[in-house]
């Protein structure tokens, strides 16, 4: 699994949202335990898909629930 990174813009309001904590690199370069909801989209995707296959449909649902922008590869138009 790649190093997970946070999105500093998500830290306000999303921290402690899920109670599921992961080790990630913060915006100042330190490793810390953070709520999975503050990960940047790439790291969130890595975390969710890193343990096995997840359908594009399910990943799109996760993105919607966690407020990530829509992505053409996960939309089911």
C-alpha positions as CSV (number, residue, x, y, z in Angstrom):
1,X,0.0,0.0,0.0
2,X,1.3,3.5,-0.8
3,X,1.8,6.1,1.8
4,X,-1.6,7.6,2.7
5,X,-1.9,11.4,2.8
6,X,-4.4,13.8,4.2
7,X,-6.2,16.6,2.4
8,X,-5.7,19.6,4.7
9,X,-9.0,21.1,3.4
10,X,-10.9,18.1,4.7
11,X,-9.5,18.3,8.3
12,X,-12.0,20.9,9.4
13,X,-15.4,19.2,9.7
14,X,-14.4,15.7,8.6
15,X,-12.0,14.8,11.5
16,X,-13.4,12.1,13.9
17,X,-16.3,11.5,11.4
18,X,-16.0,7.7,11.1
19,X,-13.9,6.6,14.1
20,X,-11.9,4.5,11.6
21,X,-8.3,5.7,12.1
22,X,-5.4,5.1,9.7
23,X,-1.7,6.1,9.7
24,X,-1.1,8.9,7.2
25,X,1.3,11.7,6.4
26,X,0.0,15.1,7.5
27,X,0.4,18.3,5.5
28,X,3.5,19.1,7.6
29,X,5.1,15.8,6.7
30,X,4.6,14.0,10.0
31,X,3.0,10.6,10.4
32,X,-0.2,10.6,12.5
33,X,-3.3,8.6,13.1
34,X,-6.2,10.3,11.3
35,X,-9.8,9.6,10.6
36,X,-10.1,8.0,7.1
37,X,-12.5,10.8,6.1
38,X,-9.6,13.3,6.0
39,X,-7.6,11.4,3.4
40,X,-7.1,12.9,0.0
41,X,-9.1,11.2,-2.7
42,X,-6.2,9.2,-4.1
43,X,-5.3,7.9,-0.6
44,X,-9.0,7.2,0.2
45,X,-9.2,5.2,-2.9
46,X,-6.0,3.3,-2.1
47,X,-7.3,2.6,1.5
48,X,-10.7,1.3,0.3
49,X,-9.4,-0.8,-2.6
50,X,-6.1,-1.9,-1.1
51,X,-7.4,-5.0,0.5
52,X,-9.4,-6.4,-2.4
53,X,-11.5,-5.6,-5.4
54,X,-14.2,-3.0,-5.1
55,X,-16.6,-2.3,-7.9
56,X,-16.7,1.1,-9.6
57,X,-20.3,1.4,-8.5
58,X,-19.4,0.9,-4.8
59,X,-16.5,3.2,-5.0
60,X,-18.8,5.9,-6.5
61,X,-21.1,5.4,-3.5
62,X,-18.2,5.8,-1.1
63,X,-17.1,9.0,-2.9
64,X,-20.6,10.4,-2.6
65,X,-20.9,9.5,1.1
66,X,-17.6,11.1,1.9
67,X,-18.1,14.2,-0.2
68,X,-15.4,13.6,-2.9
69,X,-16.0,15.0,-6.4
70,X,-17.7,12.7,-9.0
71,X,-15.3,10.9,-11.2
72,X,-16.1,9.6,-14.7
73,X,-14.6,6.2,-14.0
74,X,-17.1,5.6,-11.1
75,X,-20.3,7.1,-12.5
76,X,-23.0,4.8,-13.8
77,X,-24.9,7.2,-16.1
